[in-house]
């Protein structure tokens, strides 16, 4: 409330009679009670939602004050619905698919690698895991309500017929954990994500960047840090050797996100056998982790 509004209300209150003042006091007490009750209800709602696999790593740091509780409830509600909206089968490349369930479990696999391998040789890759939303960020893209900061853990990582270690995978850290930012365009069914990183600082960095290539053709991302220096994510060359090939003009609003896949089938359209295969694979990988 600004000074003008406060002054206007004060000029009205001084003219109220005793009965009006008593009524106003009752309304004020009722409003205070309703406000406190609302905060209590929202607190309970947030705690219940955080029990779901897709929100177990929700961060409450940004809502430490009670006055932020209602906003947190809204963000949690949107986050709880995110995976239900994006759940389905995505084509990431000619040989790679991504299947996401409404609970945030996923499998990224390429069972038929185009490499020329001898008959009977194991090939392709299979990454199974669970994604949890830790926070939301405003989206400049009108098709996306928010950008979602993901905290993702892999429970199975195999490639070329062998289990991959943390050292084999530059985008994961301890316990096969990685961080990224994702969004979904419901009109075009496009799934967007930045490059996953083993640290929150890199994976959740939303400062605009420029997608580039190094001298070997490997894709890298140039981004300016808060100190104004250039940060290179991916690739082996120095930043001076990089030639920008993208400046945010492809509809991504200059954000360090790109379209990683387009939904081919919504979750309801995915064959039941494929759904069960994902859930079974995730449960088995968890059991194997416990056993070891």
C-alpha positions as CSV (number, residue, x, y, z in Angstrom):
1,X,0.0,0.0,0.0
2,X,1.5,3.4,-1.0
3,X,1.3,6.7,1.0
4,X,-1.6,8.0,-1.1
5,X,-3.7,4.9,-0.5
6,X,-2.8,4.8,3.2
7,X,-3.8,8.5,3.6
8,X,-7.1,8.0,1.8
9,X,-8.0,5.0,4.1
10,X,-7.0,7.0,7.2
11,X,-9.2,9.9,6.2
12,X,-12.2,7.6,5.9
13,X,-11.6,5.7,9.2
14,X,-11.6,8.9,11.3
15,X,-15.2,9.5,10.3
16,X,-16.5,6.0,11.3
17,X,-18.8,5.8,14.3
18,X,-18.3,3.3,17.2
19,X,-20.5,0.6,15.7
20,X,-18.6,0.8,12.4
21,X,-15.3,0.6,14.2
22,X,-16.4,-2.5,16.1
23,X,-17.5,-4.1,12.8
24,X,-14.1,-3.1,11.2
25,X,-12.2,-4.7,14.1
26,X,-14.2,-7.9,13.7
27,X,-13.5,-8.0,10.0
28,X,-9.8,-7.4,10.7
29,X,-9.6,-10.2,13.2
30,X,-11.5,-12.6,10.8
31,X,-9.1,-11.6,8.0
32,X,-6.1,-12.3,10.2
33,X,-7.5,-15.7,11.2
34,X,-8.2,-16.6,7.6
35,X,-4.7,-15.5,6.6
36,X,-3.0,-17.6,9.2
37,X,-5.3,-20.6,8.4
38,X,-4.4,-20.2,4.7
39,X,-0.7,-20.2,5.5
40,X,-1.1,-23.4,7.6
41,X,-3.0,-25.1,4.8
42,X,-0.4,-24.2,2.2
43,X,2.4,-25.4,4.5
44,X,0.7,-28.7,4.8
45,X,0.1,-28.9,1.1
46,X,3.8,-28.2,0.3
47,X,5.0,-30.8,2.7
48,X,2.7,-33.4,1.3
49,X,3.7,-32.7,-2.3
50,X,7.4,-33.0,-1.3
51,X,6.8,-36.6,-0.5
52,X,6.3,-37.3,-4.2
53,X,9.4,-38.6,-6.1
54,X,9.2,-35.6,-8.5
55,X,9.5,-33.1,-5.6
56,X,11.6,-34.8,-3.0
57,X,14.4,-32.4,-3.7
58,X,12.3,-29.2,-3.7
59,X,14.3,-26.3,-2.3
60,X,12.6,-24.0,0.2
61,X,15.4,-21.5,0.5
62,X,13.7,-18.9,-1.5
63,X,10.5,-19.0,0.7
64,X,12.0,-18.8,4.2
65,X,9.7,-15.9,5.1
66,X,6.0,-16.7,5.9
67,X,4.9,-14.0,3.5
68,X,6.3,-16.1,0.7
69,X,4.4,-19.2,1.6
70,X,1.5,-18.6,-0.8
71,X,3.9,-18.1,-3.7
72,X,5.6,-21.3,-2.8
73,X,2.3,-23.1,-2.8
74,X,1.6,-21.8,-6.3
75,X,5.1,-22.8,-7.5
76,X,4.8,-26.3,-6.0
77,X,1.4,-26.8,-7.6
78,X,2.8,-25.9,-11.0
79,X,5.8,-28.2,-10.4
80,X,3.6,-31.1,-9.3
81,X,1.8,-30.9,-12.6
82,X,4.9,-30.5,-14.8
83,X,5.8,-34.2,-15.4
84,X,2.2,-35.1,-16.0
85,X,2.2,-32.5,-18.8
86,X,5.4,-33.6,-20.4
87,X,5.1,-37.4,-19.8
88,X,5.4,-39.4,-23.0
89,X,7.8,-40.6,-25.7
90,X,10.3,-38.2,-27.3
91,X,12.6,-38.7,-30.3
92,X,16.0,-37.2,-29.5
93,X,17.7,-38.4,-32.6
94,X,17.3,-41.1,-35.3
95,X,18.3,-43.8,-32.9
96,X,17.6,-42.3,-29.4
97,X,14.3,-42.0,-27.6
98,X,13.4,-40.6,-24.2
99,X,10.4,-41.9,-22.2
100,X,9.2,-39.8,-19.3
101,X,6.6,-41.0,-16.8
102,X,4.2,-38.7,-14.9
103,X,6.2,-39.3,-11.7
104,X,9.5,-38.1,-13.3
105,X,11.1,-41.5,-13.9
106,X,12.7,-41.7,-17.3
107,X,14.7,-43.9,-19.6
108,X,17.0,-42.5,-22.4
109,X,18.1,-45.3,-24.7
110,X,19.5,-46.0,-28.1
111,X,19.1,-49.8,-28.6
112,X,20.1,-49.8,-32.2
113,X,23.4,-47.9,-32.5
114,X,24.3,-47.0,-36.1
115,X,27.9,-48.0,-35.5
116,X,29.1,-51.0,-37.4
117,X,29.5,-53.7,-34.8
118,X,29.8,-57.4,-35.2
119,X,26.6,-59.5,-34.9
120,X,25.8,-60.2,-31.3
121,X,27.9,-57.4,-30.0
122,X,26.2,-55.3,-27.3
123,X,25.8,-51.7,-28.4
124,X,23.8,-48.6,-27.8
125,X,23.1,-47.0,-24.4
126,X,20.5,-47.0,-21.7
127,X,20.2,-44.4,-18.9
128,X,17.5,-44.8,-16.3
129,X,16.8,-42.4,-13.5
130,X,14.5,-40.1,-11.5
131,X,14.1,-36.4,-12.0
132,X,13.0,-34.1,-9.2
133,X,12.1,-30.4,-9.5
134,X,14.0,-28.3,-7.1
135,X,12.9,-24.8,-8.1
136,X,11.2,-22.7,-10.8
137,X,12.4,-19.7,-12.7
138,X,10.4,-17.1,-14.8
139,X,10.2,-18.0,-18.5
140,X,10.4,-15.3,-21.1
141,X,8.8,-17.7,-23.6
142,X,5.1,-17.1,-23.6
143,X,4.4,-20.9,-24.4
144,X,6.0,-22.0,-21.1
145,X,4.6,-21.1,-17.7
146,X,8.0,-21.5,-15.9
147,X,11.4,-23.0,-16.4
148,X,12.0,-25.9,-14.1
149,X,15.3,-26.5,-12.3
150,X,15.9,-30.3,-12.3
151,X,17.9,-32.3,-9.8
152,X,18.3,-35.7,-11.5
153,X,19.8,-39.0,-10.4
154,X,20.6,-41.9,-12.6
155,X,20.1,-45.4,-11.3
156,X,21.3,-47.3,-14.4
157,X,23.9,-46.1,-16.9
158,X,25.1,-48.6,-19.5
159,X,26.7,-48.0,-22.9
160,X,28.3,-50.3,-25.4
161,X,27.4,-53.2,-23.2
162,X,29.0,-52.1,-20.0
163,X,28.1,-50.1,-16.9
164,X,29.4,-46.5,-17.0
165,X,31.2,-45.1,-14.0
166,X,30.9,-41.5,-12.8
167,X,34.3,-40.8,-14.4
168,X,32.9,-42.0,-17.7
169,X,30.1,-39.4,-17.7
170,X,31.3,-35.7,-17.6
171,X,27.7,-34.4,-16.9
172,X,27.2,-36.3,-13.6
173,X,28.8,-36.0,-10.2
174,X,28.7,-38.0,-7.0
175,X,25.9,-40.6,-6.9
176,X,25.3,-40.1,-10.7
177,X,23.6,-36.8,-9.9
178,X,23.3,-33.9,-12.3
179,X,21.5,-30.6,-12.6
180,X,19.8,-28.8,-15.5
181,X,16.9,-26.5,-16.5
182,X,14.0,-27.7,-18.6
183,X,10.8,-26.4,-20.1
184,X,7.9,-27.6,-22.3
185,X,6.0,-25.9,-25.1
186,X,2.5,-27.5,-25.1
187,X,1.6,-26.0,-28.5
188,X,4.5,-27.5,-30.4
189,X,5.2,-30.4,-27.9
190,X,8.8,-29.4,-27.7
191,X,11.0,-30.3,-24.8
192,X,13.7,-27.8,-24.0
193,X,16.8,-28.2,-21.8
194,X,20.2,-26.8,-21.3
195,X,23.4,-28.9,-20.9
196,X,23.3,-31.0,-17.7
197,X,26.1,-30.3,-15.3
198,X,27.4,-32.1,-12.2
199,X,27.2,-28.8,-10.2
200,X,24.1,-26.7,-9.5
201,X,26.0,-23.5,-10.4
202,X,26.5,-24.7,-14.0
203,X,23.3,-26.7,-14.5
204,X,21.0,-24.0,-13.1
205,X,22.7,-21.0,-14.7
206,X,20.1,-19.1,-16.7
207,X,22.3,-16.3,-18.0
208,X,21.9,-16.0,-21.8
209,X,24.6,-17.8,-23.8
210,X,25.7,-18.4,-27.3
211,X,25.7,-21.9,-28.8
212,X,29.0,-22.5,-30.7
213,X,31.2,-25.3,-32.0
214,X,34.9,-25.9,-31.4
215,X,37.5,-26.9,-34.0
216,X,36.4,-30.5,-33.9
217,X,32.7,-29.7,-34.5
218,X,31.8,-30.5,-30.9
219,X,29.0,-28.3,-29.6
220,X,29.8,-25.9,-26.7
221,X,28.0,-23.1,-24.9
222,X,29.5,-19.7,-24.4
223,X,28.1,-17.8,-21.4
224,X,29.1,-14.6,-19.6
225,X,29.7,-15.0,-15.9
226,X,28.7,-12.4,-13.3
227,X,32.3,-11.2,-13.4
228,X,32.0,-10.7,-17.2
229,X,34.4,-13.5,-18.1
230,X,33.5,-16.1,-20.7
231,X,32.6,-19.5,-19.5
232,X,32.8,-22.4,-21.9
233,X,30.7,-25.5,-21.3
234,X,31.8,-28.5,-23.3
235,X,34.5,-28.8,-25.9
236,X,38.3,-28.7,-25.7
237,X,39.3,-25.4,-27.4
238,X,39.9,-22.0,-25.9
239,X,37.1,-19.5,-26.2
240,X,39.1,-17.5,-28.8
241,X,38.9,-20.4,-31.2
242,X,35.1,-20.6,-31.2
243,X,32.7,-19.3,-33.8
244,X,29.2,-18.4,-32.7
245,X,26.5,-20.2,-34.7
246,X,23.4,-19.3,-32.6
247,X,22.4,-16.1,-30.8
248,X,19.0,-16.9,-29.5
249,X,17.2,-16.2,-32.7
250,X,15.6,-19.6,-33.0
251,X,12.8,-18.9,-30.6
252,X,14.6,-19.7,-27.3
253,X,14.6,-16.1,-26.3
254,X,18.4,-16.0,-25.9
255,X,18.3,-18.5,-23.0
256,X,20.9,-21.3,-22.8
257,X,18.2,-23.8,-23.6
258,X,17.5,-25.7,-26.8
259,X,14.9,-28.1,-28.2
260,X,16.2,-31.6,-27.3
261,X,13.2,-33.5,-28.6
262,X,9.6,-33.4,-29.8
263,X,6.9,-35.6,-28.2
264,X,5.9,-38.4,-30.5
265,X,3.4,-40.0,-28.1
266,X,1.7,-38.6,-25.0
267,X,1.8,-40.9,-22.0
268,X,-1.7,-42.1,-22.5
269,X,-0.7,-43.3,-26.0
270,X,2.4,-45.1,-25.0
271,X,1.9,-48.9,-25.2
272,X,1.3,-50.4,-21.7
273,X,4.2,-52.8,-22.2
274,X,6.6,-49.9,-22.7
275,X,5.3,-48.1,-19.7
276,X,5.7,-51.2,-17.5
277,X,9.2,-51.7,-18.9
278,X,10.3,-48.3,-17.7
279,X,8.8,-48.7,-14.3
280,X,10.2,-52.2,-14.0
281,X,13.7,-51.1,-15.1
282,X,13.7,-48.2,-12.5
283,X,12.5,-50.5,-9.7
284,X,15.2,-53.1,-10.6
285,X,18.0,-50.5,-10.8
286,X,17.0,-49.2,-7.3
287,X,17.1,-52.8,-5.9
288,X,20.5,-53.3,-7.4
289,X,21.8,-50.1,-5.8
290,X,20.5,-51.2,-2.4
291,X,22.1,-54.6,-2.8
292,X,25.5,-53.2,-3.6
